[in-house]
Amino acid sequence: MAYSLEDSIEAERLEEQVFEQNYNIAQELKDLNVSFSGNILDGGSGTGVLCRYINSHYQIEKVDGLEFSALRIRQAQDLLSATEKSKISFFEGDLLNINSDFYEKYDHVVSRYVLEHLVDAPQALQQLIKCLKPGGTLSIIELDGVFFNLFSLDPQFNRYMDKLKSEVQFDLSVGKKIPALMYDLGLKNIQWEAQLVSCQGKSLDEEIKNTQKRFQALKNFLLNFFGNEKETEEFEKVYLEEMHKSWNTLTFTKYICKGVKF
Ligand SMILES: C[S@@+](CC[C@H](N)C(=O)[O-])C[C@H]1O[C@@H](n2cnc3c(N)ncnc32)[C@H](O)[C@@H]1O
């Protein structure tokens, strides 16, 4: 599995970022414009923030979260109130190989900021579509360019970024591919919206704090990637310094996509 933000600090980051401008869950679901009802599956449910949001804002029967990390599931369960526990359940599983018990069970399948962490997003999409009943809707919220799109002329920064871009296995450009992949996998009525996230002012301040937390959660991954503490700390320092320079642009695109299974 490519997802490496296993640290418990990642739970705190996931819970907080839904209120930030760049990852605002209320705005995302408004833009998605899906009337969730019946049984819902959240693929890669993390701390369950999307499951809880859907449960409290729509008339649904139940929401299941399917999540790879046992730690994240424990954290998600701890965050449920007694009433939420009757409607929301979490299951351990891999989106790349979903147990057939989940097939054709759901009116809506949704996944938010998960495919970008996978080595094979098309495979995960295919698996998620299998979980839909005929007539059900798949909704995907994904990014294109997050983190990697910071532009700087600094040579050391660019050496680090070139190394990361050429060696990491996950796909931080997956957002733009979702509508075509949905079509390729047989979905109909595909609709998508692309939104520019331009990190300046409050949005940049939030992204800087988010990145500091990402670095904390990614500590072991980065240590392993750069091979030693000194290099890892230098990379983090350089990245954050470049983020703070107002002439360095950081933009990325958020894709909000949906399609129907016939
Ligand atoms: C960035 S978090 C997003 C969590 C949640 N969707 C949200 O909106 O806050 C990505 C989540 O996907 C999970 N994940 C990564 N690879 C997975 C896989 N192959 N199968 C299931 N879950 C996976 C991670 O453990 C993590 O909880």
The ligand as an SDF file (V2000), in Angstrom:
LIG
                    3D

 27 29  0  0  0  0  0  0  0  0999 V2000
   -6.2350   11.5250    3.0860 C   0  0  0  0  0  0  0  0  0  0  0  0
   -7.1220   10.2960    3.9260 S   0  0  0  0  0  0  0  0  0  0  0  0
   -8.7910   10.7890    3.5550 C   0  0  0  0  0  0  0  0  0  0  0  0
   -9.7710   10.2320    4.5530 C   0  0  0  0  0  0  0  0  0  0  0  0
  -11.2350   10.6140    4.3500 C   0  0  0  0  0  0  0  0  0  0  0  0
  -11.7230   10.1380    3.0650 N   0  0  0  0  0  0  0  0  0  0  0  0
  -11.4670   12.0900    4.5060 C   0  0  0  0  0  0  0  0  0  0  0  0
  -12.1540   12.6700    3.6590 O   0  0  0  0  0  0  0  0  0  0  0  0
  -11.0080   12.6700    5.5050 O   0  0  0  0  0  0  0  0  0  0  0  0
   -6.9230    8.8270    2.9630 C   0  0  0  0  0  0  0  0  0  0  0  0
   -7.4760    7.5890    3.6500 C   0  0  0  0  0  0  0  0  0  0  0  0
   -7.4740    6.5040    2.7180 O   0  0  0  0  0  0  0  0  0  0  0  0
   -7.0680    5.3280    3.3870 C   0  0  0  0  0  0  0  0  0  0  0  0
   -6.5270    4.3760    2.4020 N   0  0  0  0  0  0  0  0  0  0  0  0
   -5.3450    4.4920    1.7290 C   0  0  0  0  0  0  0  0  0  0  0  0
   -5.1740    3.4370    0.9220 N   0  0  0  0  0  0  0  0  0  0  0  0
   -6.2750    2.6490    1.0760 C   0  0  0  0  0  0  0  0  0  0  0  0
   -6.6780    1.4180    0.5030 C   0  0  0  0  0  0  0  0  0  0  0  0
   -5.9190    0.7770   -0.3930 N   0  0  0  0  0  0  0  0  0  0  0  0
   -7.8600    0.8870    0.8870 N   0  0  0  0  0  0  0  0  0  0  0  0
   -8.6450    1.5200    1.8100 C   0  0  0  0  0  0  0  0  0  0  0  0
   -8.3080    2.6970    2.3900 N   0  0  0  0  0  0  0  0  0  0  0  0
   -7.1420    3.2600    2.0160 C   0  0  0  0  0  0  0  0  0  0  0  0
   -6.0180    5.8050    4.3750 C   0  0  0  0  0  0  0  0  0  0  0  0
   -5.7590    4.8830    5.3990 O   0  0  0  0  0  0  0  0  0  0  0  0
   -6.6540    7.1210    4.8480 C   0  0  0  0  0  0  0  0  0  0  0  0
   -7.4620    6.9350    5.9730 O   0  0  0  0  0  0  0  0  0  0  0  0
  1  2  1  0
  2  3  1  0
  2 10  1  0
  3  4  1  0
  4  5  1  0
  5  6  1  0
  5  7  1  0
  7  8  2  0
  7  9  1  0
 10 11  1  0
 11 12  1  0
 11 26  1  0
 12 13  1  0
 13 14  1  0
 13 24  1  0
 14 15  1  0
 14 23  1  0
 15 16  2  0
 16 17  1  0
 17 18  1  0
 17 23  2  0
 18 19  1  0
 18 20  2  0
 20 21  1  0
 21 22  2  0
 22 23  1  0
 24 25  1  0
 24 26  1  0
 26 27  1  0
M  CHG  2   2   1   9  -1
M  END
$$$$
